[in-house]
Amino acid sequence: MPKTTKLRTYTVRDGLLDEWVQRWRSEIVPLRLELGFTIGGAWVDRESNRFIWLISYDGPETFAERNALYWSSPERKAMGLNPDDYLVGDDELTIEQVY
């Protein structure tokens, strides 16, 4: 399958941006990397409580198939992390690098 990259933008609940970033770094990133995803970077926009990141997958499965594996994994379930506790909005774009 060709490489797929997603640009994800999350709007985080007031007062929870730093906690979200900490949990994303310590819990989400290691499992994503273990499952073959790559993280192209992550940023915060404090003025609008937004968290922006790039995630890619370049493997034998589709991004959707690999993402489903992430969500159904015992490690993800053991996190006890419900995105709805932190996020009030999200947007996702599939992007293609041209330069």
C-alpha positions as semicolon CSV with decimal commas, in nm:
position;residue;x (nm);y (nm);z (nm)
1;M;0,000;0,000;0,000
2;P;0,122;0,354;-0,061
3;K;0,213;0,574;0,233
4;T;-0,084;0,751;0,387
5;T;-0,043;1,066;0,597
6;K;-0,314;1,225;0,808
7;L;-0,312;1,578;0,942
8;R;-0,519;1,572;1,258
9;T;-0,638;1,879;1,442
10;Y;-0,806;1,840;1,779
11;T;-0,981;2,108;1,980
12;V;-0,909;2,031;2,344
13;R;-1,131;2,113;2,642
14;D;-1,034;2,428;2,830
15;G;-0,761;2,364;3,085
16;L;-0,671;2,017;2,956
17;L;-0,428;2,091;2,672
18;D;-0,109;2,018;2,869
19;E;-0,256;1,702;3,022
20;W;-0,367;1,584;2,676
21;V;-0,017;1,645;2,534
22;Q;0,144;1,454;2,821
23;R;-0,086;1,154;2,777
24;W;-0,046;1,165;2,398
25;R;0,335;1,159;2,433
26;S;0,354;0,893;2,702
27;E;0,072;0,659;2,597
28;I;-0,045;0,712;2,240
29;V;0,287;0,775;2,064
30;P;0,469;0,462;2,190
31;L;0,185;0,232;2,084
32;R;0,145;0,402;1,747
33;L;0,518;0,360;1,682
34;E;0,509;-0,003;1,797
35;L;0,233;-0,069;1,544
36;G;0,431;0,077;1,254
37;F;0,299;0,431;1,237
38;T;0,531;0,730;1,211
39;I;0,471;1,066;1,373
40;G;0,573;1,360;1,155
41;G;0,542;1,615;1,433
42;A;0,298;1,766;1,679
43;W;0,214;2,125;1,767
44;V;-0,014;2,318;1,999
45;D;-0,204;2,637;1,929
46;R;-0,265;2,761;2,282
47;E;-0,481;3,055;2,172
48;S;-0,745;2,821;2,034
49;N;-0,678;2,513;2,251
50;R;-0,578;2,307;1,949
51;F;-0,346;2,013;1,914
52;I;-0,220;1,938;1,563
53;W;-0,022;1,634;1,454
54;L;0,090;1,433;1,153
55;I;0,061;1,056;1,152
56;S;0,160;0,826;0,866
57;Y;0,149;0,459;0,784
58;D;0,346;0,290;0,509
59;G;0,298;-0,083;0,529
60;P;0,123;-0,384;0,382
61;E;-0,219;-0,285;0,517
62;T;-0,425;0,025;0,455
63;F;-0,413;0,308;0,706
64;A;-0,771;0,225;0,805
65;E;-0,687;-0,140;0,868
66;R;-0,383;-0,054;1,077
67;N;-0,577;0,214;1,264
68;A;-0,847;-0,042;1,348
69;L;-0,575;-0,269;1,488
70;Y;-0,455;0,019;1,707
71;W;-0,801;0,085;1,847
72;S;-0,879;-0,283;1,909
73;S;-0,543;-0,365;2,070
74;P;-0,532;-0,469;2,436
75;E;-0,268;-0,200;2,496
76;R;-0,501;0,074;2,371
77;K;-0,788;-0,056;2,581
78;A;-0,561;-0,072;2,889
79;M;-0,486;0,301;2,859
80;G;-0,830;0,388;2,990
81;L;-0,805;0,698;2,774
82;N;-1,132;0,819;2,628
83;P;-1,066;1,098;2,376
84;D;-1,409;1,246;2,453
85;D;-1,283;1,332;2,802
86;Y;-1,030;1,569;2,640
87;L;-1,148;1,660;2,293
88;V;-1,445;1,871;2,191
89;G;-1,371;1,863;1,821
90;D;-1,150;1,700;1,564
91;D;-1,067;1,735;1,200
92;E;-0,869;1,497;0,983
93;L;-0,726;1,548;0,637
94;T;-0,547;1,292;0,425
95;I;-0,254;1,479;0,275
96;E;0,012;1,403;0,017
97;Q;0,362;1,542;0,026
98;V;0,463;1,725;-0,289
99;Y;0,795;1,870;-0,174
